Each structure stands twice: as C-alpha cells, then as structure tokens.
C-alpha cells in the first residue's frame, strides 16, 4: 500500500484550524506524551515554553504562539521516537 505524501501547507492549515477550534485536544495529547506547553504573554507579546525550552516573545497573538508551540512539540515528539 502506497501512502500519498501530504503537503506541508495542508498540515500547517490543518494545525491552524485545530488550534482555533479545539486547542485543548492538542494540549491533552502532548500532556499524555510528557511534553508540556506553556503559552505566556509579556507586555502584549506572546511566547511559549516547552519543558526546558524557552522561546522569545515574538508572536502578536496567543494563537500564533500556540501554533508555533505545537509545531515545536511535534518536532520534539518525533525526536523522541
């Protein structure tokens, strides 16, 4: 069985929709895999921590920070596999 490759834009758009509609599901998924994501806001700029990883506060909205955090969390999970 050959599985077609999924375009990166499709995955990114799907992730954006999931974050907008039901981010709790992704937080729960990563919590179960011991990857804890903490979105944070300082002076109107958003960033996030994942475990010991701290990112700069370079996002304008919480959703932007969550999307970037989930992308990094997927990379971290993949590196653990």
PyMOL Python script that loads the backbone (N, CA, C, O; Angstrom):
from pymol import cmd

cmd.read_pdbstr("""\
ATOM      1  N   UNK A   1       0.853  -1.174   0.000  1.00  0.00           N
ATOM      2  CA  UNK A   1       0.000   0.000   0.000  1.00  0.00           C
ATOM      3  C   UNK A   1       0.894   1.230   0.000  1.00  0.00           C
ATOM      4  O   UNK A   1       1.789   1.367   0.834  1.00  0.00           O
ATOM      5  N   UNK A   2       0.642   2.101  -0.926  1.00  0.00           N
ATOM      6  CA  UNK A   2       1.412   3.336  -1.004  1.00  0.00           C
ATOM      7  C   UNK A   2       0.596   4.472  -0.405  1.00  0.00           C
ATOM      8  O   UNK A   2      -0.545   4.702  -0.806  1.00  0.00           O
ATOM      9  N   UNK A   3       1.174   5.172   0.542  1.00  0.00           N
ATOM     10  CA  UNK A   3       0.506   6.290   1.198  1.00  0.00           C
ATOM     11  C   UNK A   3       0.964   7.572   0.519  1.00  0.00           C
ATOM     12  O   UNK A   3       2.164   7.838   0.457  1.00  0.00           O
ATOM     13  N   UNK A   4       0.031   8.370   0.009  1.00  0.00           N
ATOM     14  CA  UNK A   4       0.430   9.610  -0.661  1.00  0.00           C
ATOM     15  C   UNK A   4       1.046  10.590   0.327  1.00  0.00           C
ATOM     16  O   UNK A   4       0.650  10.653   1.491  1.00  0.00           O
ATOM     17  N   UNK A   5       2.015  11.347  -0.152  1.00  0.00           N
ATOM     18  CA  UNK A   5       2.630  12.363   0.694  1.00  0.00           C
ATOM     19  C   UNK A   5       1.641  13.498   0.916  1.00  0.00           C
ATOM     20  O   UNK A   5       0.912  13.895   0.008  1.00  0.00           O
ATOM     21  N   UNK A   6       1.631  13.997   2.112  1.00  0.00           N
ATOM     22  CA  UNK A   6       0.746  15.110   2.450  1.00  0.00           C
ATOM     23  C   UNK A   6       1.563  16.388   2.367  1.00  0.00           C
ATOM     24  O   UNK A   6       2.653  16.477   2.933  1.00  0.00           O
ATOM     25  N   UNK A   7       1.041  17.360   1.669  1.00  0.00           N
ATOM     26  CA  UNK A   7       1.754  18.614   1.510  1.00  0.00           C
ATOM     27  C   UNK A   7       1.864  19.350   2.836  1.00  0.00           C
ATOM     28  O   UNK A   7       0.950  19.321   3.660  1.00  0.00           O
ATOM     29  N   UNK A   8       3.004  20.012   3.027  1.00  0.00           N
ATOM     30  CA  UNK A   8       3.261  20.736   4.268  1.00  0.00           C
ATOM     31  C   UNK A   8       2.222  21.829   4.498  1.00  0.00           C
ATOM     32  O   UNK A   8       1.807  22.048   5.636  1.00  0.00           O
ATOM     33  N   UNK A   9       1.793  22.520   3.442  1.00  0.00           N
ATOM     34  CA  UNK A   9       0.769  23.570   3.594  1.00  0.00           C
ATOM     35  C   UNK A   9      -0.524  22.998   4.151  1.00  0.00           C
ATOM     36  O   UNK A   9      -1.184  23.624   4.980  1.00  0.00           O
ATOM     37  N   UNK A  10      -0.881  21.808   3.692  1.00  0.00           N
ATOM     38  CA  UNK A  10      -2.101  21.161   4.178  1.00  0.00           C
ATOM     39  C   UNK A  10      -1.985  20.887   5.672  1.00  0.00           C
ATOM     40  O   UNK A  10      -2.918  21.144   6.432  1.00  0.00           O
ATOM     41  N   UNK A  11      -0.830  20.363   6.091  1.00  0.00           N
ATOM     42  CA  UNK A  11      -0.640  20.066   7.514  1.00  0.00           C
ATOM     43  C   UNK A  11      -0.668  21.337   8.344  1.00  0.00           C
ATOM     44  O   UNK A  11      -1.278  21.368   9.413  1.00  0.00           O
ATOM     45  N   UNK A  12      -0.015  22.384   7.861  1.00  0.00           N
ATOM     46  CA  UNK A  12       0.002  23.639   8.601  1.00  0.00           C
ATOM     47  C   UNK A  12      -1.407  24.225   8.712  1.00  0.00           C
ATOM     48  O   UNK A  12      -1.803  24.691   9.780  1.00  0.00           O
ATOM     49  N   UNK A  13      -2.163  24.204   7.611  1.00  0.00           N
ATOM     50  CA  UNK A  13      -3.536  24.711   7.646  1.00  0.00           C
ATOM     51  C   UNK A  13      -4.411  23.879   8.576  1.00  0.00           C
ATOM     52  O   UNK A  13      -5.263  24.422   9.279  1.00  0.00           O
ATOM     53  N   UNK A  14      -4.205  22.567   8.583  1.00  0.00           N
ATOM     54  CA  UNK A  14      -4.972  21.695   9.476  1.00  0.00           C
ATOM     55  C   UNK A  14      -4.651  21.997  10.929  1.00  0.00           C
ATOM     56  O   UNK A  14      -5.544  22.027  11.776  1.00  0.00           O
ATOM     57  N   UNK A  15      -3.366  22.221  11.217  1.00  0.00           N
ATOM     58  CA  UNK A  15      -2.957  22.548  12.576  1.00  0.00           C
ATOM     59  C   UNK A  15      -3.566  23.877  13.008  1.00  0.00           C
ATOM     60  O   UNK A  15      -4.027  24.005  14.143  1.00  0.00           O
ATOM     61  N   UNK A  16      -3.574  24.859  12.126  1.00  0.00           N
ATOM     62  CA  UNK A  16      -4.159  26.159  12.451  1.00  0.00           C
ATOM     63  C   UNK A  16      -5.640  26.004  12.779  1.00  0.00           C
ATOM     64  O   UNK A  16      -6.118  26.576  13.759  1.00  0.00           O
ATOM     65  N   UNK A  17      -6.365  25.242  11.973  1.00  0.00           N
ATOM     66  CA  UNK A  17      -7.794  25.036  12.221  1.00  0.00           C
ATOM     67  C   UNK A  17      -8.026  24.303  13.537  1.00  0.00           C
ATOM     68  O   UNK A  17      -8.952  24.633  14.278  1.00  0.00           O
ATOM     69  N   UNK A  18      -7.194  23.314  13.829  1.00  0.00           N
ATOM     70  CA  UNK A  18      -7.340  22.571  15.075  1.00  0.00           C
ATOM     71  C   UNK A  18      -7.092  23.476  16.276  1.00  0.00           C
ATOM     72  O   UNK A  18      -7.817  23.404  17.269  1.00  0.00           O
ATOM     73  N   UNK A  19      -6.074  24.327  16.191  1.00  0.00           N
ATOM     74  CA  UNK A  19      -5.772  25.243  17.291  1.00  0.00           C
ATOM     75  C   UNK A  19      -6.920  26.239  17.485  1.00  0.00           C
ATOM     76  O   UNK A  19      -7.292  26.544  18.618  1.00  0.00           O
ATOM     77  N   UNK A  20      -7.471  26.736  16.399  1.00  0.00           N
ATOM     78  CA  UNK A  20      -8.572  27.702  16.506  1.00  0.00           C
ATOM     79  C   UNK A  20      -9.838  27.060  17.072  1.00  0.00           C
ATOM     80  O   UNK A  20     -10.562  27.686  17.847  1.00  0.00           O
ATOM     81  N   UNK A  21     -10.107  25.802  16.683  1.00  0.00           N
ATOM     82  CA  UNK A  21     -11.372  25.167  17.056  1.00  0.00           C
ATOM     83  C   UNK A  21     -11.311  24.334  18.330  1.00  0.00           C
ATOM     84  O   UNK A  21     -12.295  24.274  19.068  1.00  0.00           O
ATOM     85  N   UNK A  22     -10.180  23.691  18.604  1.00  0.00           N
ATOM     86  CA  UNK A  22     -10.126  22.804  19.759  1.00  0.00           C
ATOM     87  C   UNK A  22      -8.681  22.599  20.237  1.00  0.00           C
ATOM     88  O   UNK A  22      -8.161  21.486  20.162  1.00  0.00           O
ATOM     89  N   UNK A  23      -8.033  23.657  20.726  1.00  0.00           N
ATOM     90  CA  UNK A  23      -6.639  23.501  21.162  1.00  0.00           C
ATOM     91  C   UNK A  23      -6.492  22.568  22.359  1.00  0.00           C
ATOM     92  O   UNK A  23      -5.430  21.979  22.558  1.00  0.00           O
ATOM     93  N   UNK A  24      -7.551  22.428  23.159  1.00  0.00           N
ATOM     94  CA  UNK A  24      -7.477  21.566  24.342  1.00  0.00           C
ATOM     95  C   UNK A  24      -7.070  20.145  23.962  1.00  0.00           C
ATOM     96  O   UNK A  24      -6.331  19.491  24.698  1.00  0.00           O
ATOM     97  N   UNK A  25      -7.548  19.671  22.825  1.00  0.00           N
ATOM     98  CA  UNK A  25      -7.230  18.323  22.382  1.00  0.00           C
ATOM     99  C   UNK A  25      -5.724  18.152  22.160  1.00  0.00           C
ATOM    100  O   UNK A  25      -5.155  17.124  22.527  1.00  0.00           O
ATOM    101  N   UNK A  26      -5.078  19.159  21.560  1.00  0.00           N
ATOM    102  CA  UNK A  26      -3.631  19.074  21.352  1.00  0.00           C
ATOM    103  C   UNK A  26      -2.877  19.172  22.673  1.00  0.00           C
ATOM    104  O   UNK A  26      -1.905  18.446  22.884  1.00  0.00           O
ATOM    105  N   UNK A  27      -3.316  20.067  23.570  1.00  0.00           N
ATOM    106  CA  UNK A  27      -2.669  20.147  24.883  1.00  0.00           C
ATOM    107  C   UNK A  27      -2.754  18.798  25.599  1.00  0.00           C
ATOM    108  O   UNK A  27      -1.763  18.337  26.164  1.00  0.00           O
ATOM    109  N   UNK A  28      -3.916  18.170  25.582  1.00  0.00           N
ATOM    110  CA  UNK A  28      -4.082  16.864  26.226  1.00  0.00           C
ATOM    111  C   UNK A  28      -3.186  15.812  25.593  1.00  0.00           C
ATOM    112  O   UNK A  28      -2.573  15.010  26.298  1.00  0.00           O
ATOM    113  N   UNK A  29      -3.106  15.809  24.260  1.00  0.00           N
ATOM    114  CA  UNK A  29      -2.256  14.850  23.550  1.00  0.00           C
ATOM    115  C   UNK A  29      -0.806  14.995  23.994  1.00  0.00           C
ATOM    116  O   UNK A  29      -0.151  14.001  24.308  1.00  0.00           O
ATOM    117  N   UNK A  30      -0.300  16.227  24.021  1.00  0.00           N
ATOM    118  CA  UNK A  30       1.093  16.423  24.410  1.00  0.00           C
ATOM    119  C   UNK A  30       1.301  16.180  25.904  1.00  0.00           C
ATOM    120  O   UNK A  30       2.352  15.673  26.297  1.00  0.00           O
ATOM    121  N   UNK A  31       0.330  16.528  26.741  1.00  0.00           N
ATOM    122  CA  UNK A  31       0.433  16.219  28.169  1.00  0.00           C
ATOM    123  C   UNK A  31       0.606  14.715  28.374  1.00  0.00           C
ATOM    124  O   UNK A  31       1.428  14.284  29.183  1.00  0.00           O
ATOM    125  N   UNK A  32      -0.163  13.929  27.647  1.00  0.00           N
ATOM    126  CA  UNK A  32      -0.071  12.466  27.754  1.00  0.00           C
ATOM    127  C   UNK A  32       1.285  11.944  27.303  1.00  0.00           C
ATOM    128  O   UNK A  32       1.701  10.860  27.711  1.00  0.00           O
ATOM    129  N   UNK A  33       1.973  12.706  26.465  1.00  0.00           N
ATOM    130  CA  UNK A  33       3.294  12.313  25.977  1.00  0.00           C
ATOM    131  C   UNK A  33       4.410  13.059  26.703  1.00  0.00           C
ATOM    132  O   UNK A  33       5.541  13.122  26.221  1.00  0.00           O
ATOM    133  N   UNK A  34       4.085  13.623  27.865  1.00  0.00           N
ATOM    134  CA  UNK A  34       5.041  14.317  28.730  1.00  0.00           C
ATOM    135  C   UNK A  34       5.751  15.470  28.034  1.00  0.00           C
ATOM    136  O   UNK A  34       6.939  15.706  28.259  1.00  0.00           O
ATOM    137  N   UNK A  35       5.024  16.177  27.197  1.00  0.00           N
ATOM    138  CA  UNK A  35       5.522  17.404  26.579  1.00  0.00           C
ATOM    139  C   UNK A  35       4.540  18.502  26.991  1.00  0.00           C
ATOM    140  O   UNK A  35       3.409  18.558  26.509  1.00  0.00           O
ATOM    141  N   UNK A  36       4.992  19.359  27.882  1.00  0.00           N
ATOM    142  CA  UNK A  36       4.121  20.371  28.457  1.00  0.00           C
ATOM    143  C   UNK A  36       4.401  21.714  27.781  1.00  0.00           C
ATOM    144  O   UNK A  36       5.538  22.184  27.747  1.00  0.00           O
ATOM    145  N   UNK A  37       3.336  22.319  27.244  1.00  0.00           N
ATOM    146  CA  UNK A  37       3.439  23.593  26.534  1.00  0.00           C
ATOM    147  C   UNK A  37       2.798  24.671  27.400  1.00  0.00           C
ATOM    148  O   UNK A  37       1.664  24.527  27.855  1.00  0.00           O
ATOM    149  N   UNK A  38       3.548  25.762  27.624  1.00  0.00           N
ATOM    150  CA  UNK A  38       3.055  26.882  28.419  1.00  0.00           C
ATOM    151  C   UNK A  38       3.062  28.158  27.576  1.00  0.00           C
ATOM    152  O   UNK A  38       4.124  28.760  27.412  1.00  0.00           O
ATOM    153  N   UNK A  39       1.930  28.594  27.039  1.00  0.00           N
ATOM    154  CA  UNK A  39       1.916  29.891  26.369  1.00  0.00           C
ATOM    155  C   UNK A  39       2.036  30.997  27.421  1.00  0.00           C
ATOM    156  O   UNK A  39       1.498  30.882  28.522  1.00  0.00           O
ATOM    157  N   UNK A  40       2.750  32.072  27.064  1.00  0.00           N
ATOM    158  CA  UNK A  40       2.954  33.167  28.016  1.00  0.00           C
ATOM    159  C   UNK A  40       2.870  34.503  27.298  1.00  0.00           C
ATOM    160  O   UNK A  40       3.182  34.599  26.111  1.00  0.00           O
ATOM    161  N   UNK A  41       2.453  35.517  28.009  1.00  0.00           N
ATOM    162  CA  UNK A  41       2.342  36.858  27.437  1.00  0.00           C
ATOM    163  C   UNK A  41       3.048  37.847  28.352  1.00  0.00           C
ATOM    164  O   UNK A  41       2.842  37.852  29.565  1.00  0.00           O
ATOM    165  N   UNK A  42       3.883  38.682  27.749  1.00  0.00           N
ATOM    166  CA  UNK A  42       4.537  39.769  28.476  1.00  0.00           C
ATOM    167  C   UNK A  42       4.411  41.025  27.628  1.00  0.00           C
ATOM    168  O   UNK A  42       4.834  41.051  26.472  1.00  0.00           O
ATOM    169  N   UNK A  43       3.836  42.052  28.203  1.00  0.00           N
ATOM    170  CA  UNK A  43       3.678  43.343  27.525  1.00  0.00           C
ATOM    171  C   UNK A  43       3.047  43.209  26.139  1.00  0.00           C
ATOM    172  O   UNK A  43       3.452  43.903  25.205  1.00  0.00           O
ATOM    173  N   UNK A  44       2.069  42.331  26.000  1.00  0.00           N
ATOM    174  CA  UNK A  44       1.341  42.191  24.750  1.00  0.00           C
ATOM    175  C   UNK A  44       1.984  41.302  23.710  1.00  0.00           C
ATOM    176  O   UNK A  44       1.403  41.100  22.643  1.00  0.00           O
ATOM    177  N   UNK A  45       3.172  40.757  23.982  1.00  0.00           N
ATOM    178  CA  UNK A  45       3.835  39.827  23.062  1.00  0.00           C
ATOM    179  C   UNK A  45       3.758  38.421  23.637  1.00  0.00           C
ATOM    180  O   UNK A  45       3.902  38.215  24.842  1.00  0.00           O
ATOM    181  N   UNK A  46       3.529  37.463  22.753  1.00  0.00           N
ATOM    182  CA  UNK A  46       3.334  36.082  23.178  1.00  0.00           C
ATOM    183  C   UNK A  46       4.537  35.208  22.849  1.00  0.00           C
ATOM    184  O   UNK A  46       5.188  35.379  21.818  1.00  0.00           O
ATOM    185  N   UNK A  47       4.818  34.273  23.742  1.00  0.00           N
ATOM    186  CA  UNK A  47       5.832  33.246  23.554  1.00  0.00           C
ATOM    187  C   UNK A  47       5.339  31.977  24.220  1.00  0.00           C
ATOM    188  O   UNK A  47       4.174  31.891  24.609  1.00  0.00           O
ATOM    189  N   UNK A  48       6.212  30.993  24.356  1.00  0.00           N
ATOM    190  CA  UNK A  48       5.817  29.745  24.999  1.00  0.00           C
ATOM    191  C   UNK A  48       7.047  29.010  25.510  1.00  0.00           C
ATOM    192  O   UNK A  48       8.163  29.217  25.035  1.00  0.00           O
ATOM    193  N   UNK A  49       6.815  28.167  26.471  1.00  0.00           N
ATOM    194  CA  UNK A  49       7.831  27.236  26.960  1.00  0.00           C
ATOM    195  C   UNK A  49       7.367  25.833  26.631  1.00  0.00           C
ATOM    196  O   UNK A  49       6.176  25.531  26.690  1.00  0.00           O
ATOM    197  N   UNK A  50       8.299  24.992  26.290  1.00  0.00           N
ATOM    198  CA  UNK A  50       8.047  23.555  26.173  1.00  0.00           C
ATOM    199  C   UNK A  50       9.126  22.894  27.012  1.00  0.00           C
ATOM    200  O   UNK A  50      10.310  22.952  26.682  1.00  0.00           O
ATOM    201  N   UNK A  51       8.710  22.272  28.089  1.00  0.00           N
ATOM    202  CA  UNK A  51       9.655  21.679  29.026  1.00  0.00           C
ATOM    203  C   UNK A  51      10.701  22.730  29.388  1.00  0.00           C
ATOM    204  O   UNK A  51      10.357  23.753  29.979  1.00  0.00           O
ATOM    205  N   UNK A  52      11.977  22.501  29.045  1.00  0.00           N
ATOM    206  CA  UNK A  52      13.028  23.458  29.387  1.00  0.00           C
ATOM    207  C   UNK A  52      13.297  24.464  28.272  1.00  0.00           C
ATOM    208  O   UNK A  52      14.157  25.331  28.429  1.00  0.00           O
ATOM    209  N   UNK A  53      12.592  24.371  27.164  1.00  0.00           N
ATOM    210  CA  UNK A  53      12.821  25.247  26.018  1.00  0.00           C
ATOM    211  C   UNK A  53      12.013  26.529  26.212  1.00  0.00           C
ATOM    212  O   UNK A  53      10.796  26.475  26.390  1.00  0.00           O
ATOM    213  N   UNK A  54      12.677  27.666  26.178  1.00  0.00           N
ATOM    214  CA  UNK A  54      12.005  28.952  26.271  1.00  0.00           C
ATOM    215  C   UNK A  54      12.166  29.677  24.951  1.00  0.00           C
ATOM    216  O   UNK A  54      13.268  29.733  24.404  1.00  0.00           O
ATOM    217  N   UNK A  55      11.093  30.226  24.438  1.00  0.00           N
ATOM    218  CA  UNK A  55      11.156  30.946  23.174  1.00  0.00           C
ATOM    219  C   UNK A  55      11.017  32.442  23.427  1.00  0.00           C
ATOM    220  O   UNK A  55      10.503  32.862  24.464  1.00  0.00           O
ATOM    221  N   UNK A  56      11.478  33.234  22.474  1.00  0.00           N
ATOM    222  CA  UNK A  56      11.298  34.689  22.633  1.00  0.00           C
ATOM    223  C   UNK A  56       9.829  35.072  22.476  1.00  0.00           C
ATOM    224  O   UNK A  56       9.038  34.333  21.890  1.00  0.00           O
ATOM    225  N   UNK A  57       9.489  36.214  22.999  1.00  0.00           N
ATOM    226  CA  UNK A  57       8.119  36.721  22.905  1.00  0.00           C
ATOM    227  C   UNK A  57       7.982  37.470  21.582  1.00  0.00           C
ATOM    228  O   UNK A  57       8.037  38.699  21.539  1.00  0.00           O
ATOM    229  N   UNK A  58       7.805  36.711  20.512  1.00  0.00           N
ATOM    230  CA  UNK A  58       7.814  37.313  19.176  1.00  0.00           C
ATOM    231  C   UNK A  58       6.479  37.194  18.447  1.00  0.00           C
ATOM    232  O   UNK A  58       6.378  37.574  17.280  1.00  0.00           O
ATOM    233  N   UNK A  59       5.464  36.676  19.112  1.00  0.00           N
ATOM    234  CA  UNK A  59       4.167  36.469  18.463  1.00  0.00           C
ATOM    235  C   UNK A  59       3.183  37.541  18.909  1.00  0.00           C
ATOM    236  O   UNK A  59       3.186  37.971  20.063  1.00  0.00           O
ATOM    237  N   UNK A  60       2.344  37.960  17.971  1.00  0.00           N
ATOM    238  CA  UNK A  60       1.380  39.026  18.257  1.00  0.00           C
ATOM    239  C   UNK A  60       0.141  38.520  18.986  1.00  0.00           C
ATOM    240  O   UNK A  60      -0.507  39.273  19.713  1.00  0.00           O
ATOM    241  N   UNK A  61      -0.191  37.236  18.794  1.00  0.00           N
ATOM    242  CA  UNK A  61      -1.395  36.689  19.422  1.00  0.00           C
ATOM    243  C   UNK A  61      -1.095  35.358  20.098  1.00  0.00           C
ATOM    244  O   UNK A  61      -0.087  34.710  19.814  1.00  0.00           O
ATOM    245  N   UNK A  62      -1.991  34.964  20.999  1.00  0.00           N
ATOM    246  CA  UNK A  62      -1.866  33.672  21.666  1.00  0.00           C
ATOM    247  C   UNK A  62      -1.936  32.543  20.651  1.00  0.00           C
ATOM    248  O   UNK A  62      -1.181  31.575  20.749  1.00  0.00           O
ATOM    249  N   UNK A  63      -2.835  32.654  19.678  1.00  0.00           N
ATOM    250  CA  UNK A  63      -2.982  31.585  18.683  1.00  0.00           C
ATOM    251  C   UNK A  63      -1.694  31.396  17.891  1.00  0.00           C
ATOM    252  O   UNK A  63      -1.296  30.262  17.627  1.00  0.00           O
ATOM    253  N   UNK A  64      -1.032  32.497  17.505  1.00  0.00           N
ATOM    254  CA  UNK A  64       0.248  32.382  16.800  1.00  0.00           C
ATOM    255  C   UNK A  64       1.276  31.647  17.664  1.00  0.00           C
ATOM    256  O   UNK A  64       2.013  30.794  17.170  1.00  0.00           O
ATOM    257  N   UNK A  65       1.319  31.982  18.945  1.00  0.00           N
ATOM    258  CA  UNK A  65       2.270  31.331  19.849  1.00  0.00           C
ATOM    259  C   UNK A  65       1.922  29.857  20.029  1.00  0.00           C
ATOM    260  O   UNK A  65       2.816  29.012  20.069  1.00  0.00           O
ATOM    261  N   UNK A  66       0.629  29.541  20.136  1.00  0.00           N
ATOM    262  CA  UNK A  66       0.226  28.143  20.287  1.00  0.00           C
ATOM    263  C   UNK A  66       0.584  27.332  19.046  1.00  0.00           C
ATOM    264  O   UNK A  66       1.071  26.208  19.167  1.00  0.00           O
ATOM    265  N   UNK A  67       0.355  27.873  17.875  1.00  0.00           N
ATOM    266  CA  UNK A  67       0.687  27.148  16.645  1.00  0.00           C
ATOM    267  C   UNK A  67       2.181  26.862  16.596  1.00  0.00           C
ATOM    268  O   UNK A  67       2.587  25.739  16.298  1.00  0.00           O
ATOM    269  N   UNK A  68       2.994  27.856  16.881  1.00  0.00           N
ATOM    270  CA  UNK A  68       4.445  27.652  16.882  1.00  0.00           C
ATOM    271  C   UNK A  68       4.840  26.643  17.964  1.00  0.00           C
ATOM    272  O   UNK A  68       5.716  25.806  17.744  1.00  0.00           O
ATOM    273  N   UNK A  69       4.199  26.722  19.124  1.00  0.00           N
ATOM    274  CA  UNK A  69       4.493  25.776  20.202  1.00  0.00           C
ATOM    275  C   UNK A  69       4.134  24.348  19.832  1.00  0.00           C
ATOM    276  O   UNK A  69       4.894  23.421  20.115  1.00  0.00           O
ATOM    277  N   UNK A  70       2.982  24.165  19.203  1.00  0.00           N
ATOM    278  CA  UNK A  70       2.579  22.818  18.796  1.00  0.00           C
ATOM    279  C   UNK A  70       3.511  22.273  17.717  1.00  0.00           C
ATOM    280  O   UNK A  70       3.832  21.085  17.719  1.00  0.00           O
ATOM    281  N   UNK A  71       3.950  23.136  16.794  1.00  0.00           N
ATOM    282  CA  UNK A  71       4.898  22.686  15.767  1.00  0.00           C
ATOM    283  C   UNK A  71       6.188  22.202  16.422  1.00  0.00           C
ATOM    284  O   UNK A  71       6.711  21.150  16.057  1.00  0.00           O
ATOM    285  N   UNK A  72       6.708  22.969  17.396  1.00  0.00           N
ATOM    286  CA  UNK A  72       7.926  22.554  18.099  1.00  0.00           C
ATOM    287  C   UNK A  72       7.686  21.295  18.924  1.00  0.00           C
ATOM    288  O   UNK A  72       8.570  20.445  19.032  1.00  0.00           O
ATOM    289  N   UNK A  73       6.494  21.171  19.505  1.00  0.00           N
ATOM    290  CA  UNK A  73       6.179  19.980  20.291  1.00  0.00           C
ATOM    291  C   UNK A  73       6.151  18.731  19.403  1.00  0.00           C
ATOM    292  O   UNK A  73       6.617  17.669  19.815  1.00  0.00           O
ATOM    293  N   UNK A  74       5.606  18.856  18.187  1.00  0.00           N
ATOM    294  CA  UNK A  74       5.625  17.721  17.260  1.00  0.00           C
ATOM    295  C   UNK A  74       7.060  17.332  16.909  1.00  0.00           C
ATOM    296  O   UNK A  74       7.382  16.146  16.833  1.00  0.00           O
ATOM    297  N   UNK A  75       7.921  18.328  16.695  1.00  0.00           N
ATOM    298  CA  UNK A  75       9.332  18.036  16.397  1.00  0.00           C
ATOM    299  C   UNK A  75      10.001  17.328  17.574  1.00  0.00           C
ATOM    300  O   UNK A  75      10.760  16.378  17.385  1.00  0.00           O
ATOM    301  N   UNK A  76       9.713  17.797  18.785  1.00  0.00           N
ATOM    302  CA  UNK A  76      10.273  17.174  19.982  1.00  0.00           C
ATOM    303  C   UNK A  76       9.789  15.742  20.125  1.00  0.00           C
ATOM    304  O   UNK A  76      10.574  14.841  20.421  1.00  0.00           O
ATOM    305  N   UNK A  77       8.499  15.533  19.914  1.00  0.00           N
ATOM    306  CA  UNK A  77       7.939  14.176  19.994  1.00  0.00           C
ATOM    307  C   UNK A  77       8.591  13.277  18.948  1.00  0.00           C
ATOM    308  O   UNK A  77       8.949  12.138  19.246  1.00  0.00           O
ATOM    309  N   UNK A  78       8.744  13.775  17.746  1.00  0.00           N
ATOM    310  CA  UNK A  78       9.362  12.981  16.682  1.00  0.00           C
ATOM    311  C   UNK A  78      10.810  12.613  17.037  1.00  0.00           C
ATOM    312  O   UNK A  78      11.258  11.506  16.741  1.00  0.00           O
ATOM    313  N   UNK A  79      11.533  13.528  17.664  1.00  0.00           N
ATOM    314  CA  UNK A  79      12.926  13.237  18.042  1.00  0.00           C
ATOM    315  C   UNK A  79      13.010  12.180  19.132  1.00  0.00           C
ATOM    316  O   UNK A  79      14.039  11.519  19.273  1.00  0.00           O
ATOM    317  N   UNK A  80      11.945  12.011  19.902  1.00  0.00           N
ATOM    318  CA  UNK A  80      11.922  11.022  20.980  1.00  0.00           C
ATOM    319  C   UNK A  80      11.549   9.621  20.469  1.00  0.00           C
ATOM    320  O   UNK A  80      11.766   8.626  21.161  1.00  0.00           O
ATOM    321  N   UNK A  81      10.995   9.551  19.271  1.00  0.00           N
ATOM    322  CA  UNK A  81      10.564   8.266  18.728  1.00  0.00           C
ATOM    323  C   UNK A  81      11.714   7.479  18.135  1.00  0.00           C
ATOM    324  O   UNK A  81      11.512   6.372  17.636  1.00  0.00           O
TER     325      UNK A  81
END
""", "prot")
cmd.dss("prot")
cmd.show_as("cartoon", "prot")
cmd.util.cbc("prot")
cmd.orient("prot")
